[in-house]
Amino acid sequence: MSKLNNKVAVVTGASKGIGAAIAKSLAAEGASVIVNYASSQSGADKVVAAITAAGGKAVAVKADVSVAAEAKGLIDAAIENFGQLDILVNNSGIYEFSPLEEITEEHFHKQFNVNVLGLLLTTQAASKHLNEGASIINIGSLSSRLTPTNTSVYSGTKGAVDAITGVLSRELGARNIRVNTINPGPVETEGTADFIESDFMKEFIAQTPLGRIGQPGDIGSLAVFLASNDSAWLSGEQLLAGGGMR
Ligand SMILES: NC(=O)c1ccc[n+]([C@@H]2O[C@H](COP(=O)([O-])OP(=O)(O)OC[C@H]3O[C@@H](n4cnc5c(N)ncnc54)[C@H](OP(=O)(O)O)[C@@H]3O)[C@@H](O)[C@H]2O)c1
């Protein structure tokens, strides 16, 4: 039996990469999915087409999660299209790396606005609609604990995601809403394509016990686990998803 029948999910940043894989994985288990994008409409349309071709239900919705009205509109789209909301995956994220001396206000605000403020805005809007048994899944990063050089701002955003996951698991726990984080190691996506062959990545892979880079589907299956009742006793948890790297 499918694990997410009759559930409705919003996946932010689902036009490509990890978010696209999560949207497809949730839909394959029966969830109806809102496929959010900020600029890549064609990517989001392809994800929706793949889901519907496989017999699932999905709708693409444009929204910049760092703008409160748009984050609210994204959540409202789930109610308008599917009548309820059970699963929120906060995946939208920007990663840019910079040594300390080159950090600018723009570099800081760009990443914190999407990776942290955006997550809070969508969760705030979703909270009003989520019922008992709902699941919120935040996509953090192993970088919050590995703290690689030149990632002060990015790793800072993901440290904030870890902390917010713990806080919100307490605030929402009384309503039996679970909040967990998946913290991936390097994953091959459109976003990492430019530096997949870099020494930085090779070093990561060399340190990975399972000896390869992650694939988006590796994270999709973990999202299904955290969305489903299989993880009913997990909240405030950080799943380290890096092939054994920690
Ligand atoms: N790939 C990795 O190695 C890795 C490792 C650890 C953690 N992560 C985390 O996993 C998540 C996804 O990473 P990825 O590699 O799949 O990224 P990606 O391929 O660069 O895709 C990023 C997604 O975020 C969306 N996005 C960007 N700004 C947005 C905004 N303001 N509002 C809504 N959506 C926005 C993009 O939408 P548009 O394309 O429509 O603009 C896109 O769908 C991020 O949170 C990242 O930090 C990734």
Ligand as a Chemical Component Dictionary entry (heavy atoms), coordinates in Angstrom:
data_LIG
# 
_chem_comp.id                   LIG 
_chem_comp.type                 NON-POLYMER 
_chem_comp.pdbx_formal_charge   0 
_chem_comp.three_letter_code    LIG 
# 
loop_
_chem_comp_atom.comp_id 
_chem_comp_atom.atom_id 
_chem_comp_atom.alt_atom_id 
_chem_comp_atom.type_symbol 
_chem_comp_atom.charge 
_chem_comp_atom.model_Cartn_x 
_chem_comp_atom.model_Cartn_y 
_chem_comp_atom.model_Cartn_z 
_chem_comp_atom.pdbx_ordinal 
LIG N1  N1  N 0  23.327 19.649 -3.652  1  
LIG C1  C1  C 0  24.015 19.503 -2.543  2  
LIG O1  O1  O 0  25.180 19.052 -2.559  3  
LIG C2  C2  C 0  23.399 19.847 -1.213  4  
LIG C3  C3  C 0  24.023 19.384 -0.047  5  
LIG C4  C4  C 0  23.463 19.696 1.189   6  
LIG C5  C5  C 0  22.305 20.456 1.246   7  
LIG N2  N2  N 1  21.724 20.896 0.102   8  
LIG C6  C6  C 0  20.517 21.706 0.227   9  
LIG O2  O2  O 0  19.479 21.084 -0.535  10 
LIG C7  C7  C 0  18.597 22.080 -1.062  11 
LIG C8  C8  C 0  18.478 21.905 -2.573  12 
LIG O3  O3  O 0  19.764 21.914 -3.147  13 
LIG P1  P1  P 0  19.983 21.610 -4.708  14 
LIG O4  O4  O 0  21.414 21.263 -4.885  15 
LIG O5  O5  O -1 18.924 20.701 -5.193  16 
LIG O6  O6  O 0  19.745 23.086 -5.293  17 
LIG P2  P2  P 0  19.518 23.619 -6.795  18 
LIG O7  O7  O 0  19.715 22.513 -7.780  19 
LIG O8  O8  O 0  20.357 24.831 -6.920  20 
LIG O9  O9  O 0  17.974 24.034 -6.745  21 
LIG C9  C9  C 0  17.585 25.054 -5.853  22 
LIG C10 C10 C 0  16.083 25.164 -5.828  23 
LIG O10 O10 O 0  15.737 26.220 -4.912  24 
LIG C11 C11 C 0  14.835 27.084 -5.575  25 
LIG N3  N3  N 0  14.927 28.464 -5.062  26 
LIG C12 C12 C 0  16.000 29.301 -5.056  27 
LIG N4  N4  N 0  15.638 30.505 -4.549  28 
LIG C13 C13 C 0  14.317 30.407 -4.234  29 
LIG C14 C14 C 0  13.371 31.308 -3.692  30 
LIG N5  N5  N 0  13.705 32.569 -3.361  31 
LIG N6  N6  N 0  12.087 30.871 -3.516  32 
LIG C15 C15 C 0  11.733 29.609 -3.852  33 
LIG N7  N7  N 0  12.592 28.721 -4.371  34 
LIG C16 C16 C 0  13.858 29.113 -4.557  35 
LIG C17 C17 C 0  15.214 27.017 -7.042  36 
LIG O11 O11 O 0  14.116 27.460 -7.826  37 
LIG P3  P3  P 0  14.291 28.095 -9.320  38 
LIG O12 O12 O 0  15.230 27.177 -10.054 39 
LIG O13 O13 O 0  12.918 28.102 -9.863  40 
LIG O14 O14 O 0  14.865 29.462 -9.153  41 
LIG C18 C18 C 0  15.499 25.529 -7.184  42 
LIG O15 O15 O 0  14.293 24.814 -7.375  43 
LIG C19 C19 C 0  19.176 23.420 -0.617  44 
LIG O16 O16 O 0  18.542 23.850 0.561   45 
LIG C20 C20 C 0  20.641 23.105 -0.346  46 
LIG O17 O17 O 0  21.211 23.995 0.581   47 
LIG C21 C21 C 0  22.248 20.614 -1.121  48 
# 
loop_
_chem_comp_bond.comp_id 
_chem_comp_bond.atom_id_1 
_chem_comp_bond.atom_id_2 
_chem_comp_bond.value_order 
_chem_comp_bond.pdbx_ordinal 
LIG N1  C1  SING 1  
LIG C1  O1  DOUB 2  
LIG C1  C2  SING 3  
LIG C2  C3  SING 4  
LIG C2  C21 DOUB 5  
LIG C3  C4  DOUB 6  
LIG C4  C5  SING 7  
LIG C5  N2  DOUB 8  
LIG N2  C6  SING 9  
LIG N2  C21 SING 10 
LIG C6  O2  SING 11 
LIG C6  C20 SING 12 
LIG O2  C7  SING 13 
LIG C7  C8  SING 14 
LIG C7  C19 SING 15 
LIG C8  O3  SING 16 
LIG O3  P1  SING 17 
LIG P1  O4  DOUB 18 
LIG P1  O5  SING 19 
LIG P1  O6  SING 20 
LIG O6  P2  SING 21 
LIG P2  O7  DOUB 22 
LIG P2  O8  SING 23 
LIG P2  O9  SING 24 
LIG O9  C9  SING 25 
LIG C9  C10 SING 26 
LIG C10 O10 SING 27 
LIG C10 C18 SING 28 
LIG O10 C11 SING 29 
LIG C11 N3  SING 30 
LIG C11 C17 SING 31 
LIG N3  C12 SING 32 
LIG N3  C16 SING 33 
LIG C12 N4  DOUB 34 
LIG N4  C13 SING 35 
LIG C13 C14 SING 36 
LIG C13 C16 DOUB 37 
LIG C14 N5  SING 38 
LIG C14 N6  DOUB 39 
LIG N6  C15 SING 40 
LIG C15 N7  DOUB 41 
LIG N7  C16 SING 42 
LIG C17 O11 SING 43 
LIG C17 C18 SING 44 
LIG O11 P3  SING 45 
LIG P3  O12 DOUB 46 
LIG P3  O13 SING 47 
LIG P3  O14 SING 48 
LIG C18 O15 SING 49 
LIG C19 O16 SING 50 
LIG C19 C20 SING 51 
LIG C20 O17 SING 52 
# 
